[in-house]
Amino acid sequence: MFELNLSGRHVVIAGGSRGLGLHTALAFAEAGASVSICARGKGDLDDARERIAARCHRPRGLV
């Protein structure tokens, strides 16, 4: 497996509050990217932001 360094980069992921979108957001956060996610529901969005915050300094969420 290779190591990806995305420090200083920003990604936006639609549908990032669960499933494949959430796991993609988590992977980008672990690689050092600043992450913004979009979701249809505030509850799922808040939960996802907490999970991403553990790996990224400041995730952003949009409903």
C-alpha atoms as an extended CHARMM CRD file, in Angstrom:
* protein
*
        63  EXT
         1         1  MET       CA              0.0000000000        0.0000000000        0.0000000000  PROA      1               0.0000000000
         2         2  PHE       CA              1.2120000000        3.5470000000       -0.6590000000  PROA      2               0.0000000000
         3         3  GLU       CA              1.0790000000        6.6390000000        1.5200000000  PROA      3               0.0000000000
         4         4  LEU       CA             -0.8260000000        9.6510000000        0.2330000000  PROA      4               0.0000000000
         5         5  ASN       CA             -0.0790000000       13.1500000000        1.5690000000  PROA      5               0.0000000000
         6         6  LEU       CA             -2.8960000000       15.6240000000        0.9630000000  PROA      6               0.0000000000
         7         7  SER       CA             -1.8260000000       18.2560000000        3.4920000000  PROA      7               0.0000000000
         8         8  GLY       CA             -2.9350000000       21.7020000000        2.3840000000  PROA      8               0.0000000000
         9         9  ARG       CA             -5.5960000000       20.2550000000        0.0620000000  PROA      9               0.0000000000
        10        10  HSD       CA             -9.3540000000       20.5320000000        0.4320000000  PROA      10              0.0000000000
        11        11  VAL       CA            -11.9470000000       17.9950000000       -0.7030000000  PROA      11              0.0000000000
        12        12  VAL       CA            -15.7380000000       18.2400000000       -0.8970000000  PROA      12              0.0000000000
        13        13  ILE       CA            -17.7400000000       15.0270000000       -0.7400000000  PROA      13              0.0000000000
        14        14  ALA       CA            -21.4510000000       14.8720000000       -1.5220000000  PROA      14              0.0000000000
        15        15  GLY       CA            -23.2460000000       12.1740000000        0.4510000000  PROA      15              0.0000000000
        16        16  GLY       CA            -20.4120000000       12.1140000000        2.9670000000  PROA      16              0.0000000000
        17        17  SER       CA            -22.4570000000       11.3740000000        6.0770000000  PROA      17              0.0000000000
        18        18  ARG       CA            -22.6080000000        7.5810000000        5.7070000000  PROA      18              0.0000000000
        19        19  GLY       CA            -21.6240000000        4.5900000000        3.6300000000  PROA      19              0.0000000000
        20        20  LEU       CA            -19.0530000000        4.9450000000        0.8860000000  PROA      20              0.0000000000
        21        21  GLY       CA            -19.0770000000        8.7490000000        1.0870000000  PROA      21              0.0000000000
        22        22  LEU       CA            -18.2470000000        8.7160000000        4.7940000000  PROA      22              0.0000000000
        23        23  HSD       CA            -15.4380000000        6.1930000000        4.3440000000  PROA      23              0.0000000000
        24        24  THR       CA            -14.0410000000        8.2570000000        1.4820000000  PROA      24              0.0000000000
        25        25  ALA       CA            -14.1300000000       11.3770000000        3.6810000000  PROA      25              0.0000000000
        26        26  LEU       CA            -12.3650000000        9.5120000000        6.4800000000  PROA      26              0.0000000000
        27        27  ALA       CA             -9.6460000000        8.3080000000        4.0900000000  PROA      27              0.0000000000
        28        28  PHE       CA             -9.0450000000       11.8320000000        2.7820000000  PROA      28              0.0000000000
        29        29  ALA       CA             -8.9120000000       13.1640000000        6.3580000000  PROA      29              0.0000000000
        30        30  GLU       CA             -6.3780000000       10.5060000000        7.3250000000  PROA      30              0.0000000000
        31        31  ALA       CA             -4.2850000000       11.5770000000        4.3220000000  PROA      31              0.0000000000
        32        32  GLY       CA             -4.1990000000       15.1230000000        5.7180000000  PROA      32              0.0000000000
        33        33  ALA       CA             -6.8450000000       16.8480000000        3.5940000000  PROA      33              0.0000000000
        34        34  SER       CA             -9.3210000000       19.3570000000        4.9350000000  PROA      34              0.0000000000
        35        35  VAL       CA            -12.7430000000       17.7760000000        4.3780000000  PROA      35              0.0000000000
        36        36  SER       CA            -16.2070000000       19.2170000000        3.6720000000  PROA      36              0.0000000000
        37        37  ILE       CA            -19.1860000000       16.8910000000        3.4500000000  PROA      37              0.0000000000
        38        38  CYS       CA            -22.7470000000       17.3910000000        2.2440000000  PROA      38              0.0000000000
        39        39  ALA       CA            -25.7460000000       15.4390000000        3.5140000000  PROA      39              0.0000000000
        40        40  ARG       CA            -29.5240000000       15.5650000000        3.4490000000  PROA      40              0.0000000000
        41        41  GLY       CA            -29.9860000000       15.1870000000        7.1940000000  PROA      41              0.0000000000
        42        42  LYS       CA            -28.4650000000       17.1970000000       10.0140000000  PROA      42              0.0000000000
        43        43  GLY       CA            -28.3270000000       14.2560000000       12.4360000000  PROA      43              0.0000000000
        44        44  ASP       CA            -26.2410000000       12.0640000000       10.1380000000  PROA      44              0.0000000000
        45        45  LEU       CA            -24.1200000000       15.0630000000        9.2200000000  PROA      45              0.0000000000
        46        46  ASP       CA            -23.3170000000       15.8710000000       12.8570000000  PROA      46              0.0000000000
        47        47  ASP       CA            -22.3770000000       12.2430000000       13.5700000000  PROA      47              0.0000000000
        48        48  ALA       CA            -20.1150000000       12.1190000000       10.5130000000  PROA      48              0.0000000000
        49        49  ARG       CA            -18.4500000000       15.4200000000       11.4410000000  PROA      49              0.0000000000
        50        50  GLU       CA            -17.5460000000       14.0240000000       14.8510000000  PROA      50              0.0000000000
        51        51  ARG       CA            -15.9880000000       10.9220000000       13.2820000000  PROA      51              0.0000000000
        52        52  ILE       CA            -14.0460000000       12.9800000000       10.7510000000  PROA      52              0.0000000000
        53        53  ALA       CA            -12.9410000000       15.4940000000       13.4140000000  PROA      53              0.0000000000
        54        54  ALA       CA            -10.9740000000       12.7160000000       15.1030000000  PROA      54              0.0000000000
        55        55  ARG       CA             -8.7760000000       12.5530000000       11.9640000000  PROA      55              0.0000000000
        56        56  CYS       CA             -8.9720000000       16.0890000000       10.5760000000  PROA      56              0.0000000000
        57        57  HSD       CA             -8.4710000000       19.4080000000       12.3470000000  PROA      57              0.0000000000
        58        58  ARG       CA            -11.7740000000       21.0030000000       11.3220000000  PROA      58              0.0000000000
        59        59  PRO       CA            -14.2940000000       19.2250000000        9.0780000000  PROA      59              0.0000000000
        60        60  ARG       CA            -17.1020000000       21.2550000000        7.5480000000  PROA      60              0.0000000000
        61        61  GLY       CA            -20.6230000000       19.9590000000        7.0600000000  PROA      61              0.0000000000
        62        62  LEU       CA            -23.3670000000       21.2230000000        4.7770000000  PROA      62              0.0000000000
        63        63  VAL       CA            -27.0150000000       20.1310000000        4.8270000000  PROA      63              0.0000000000
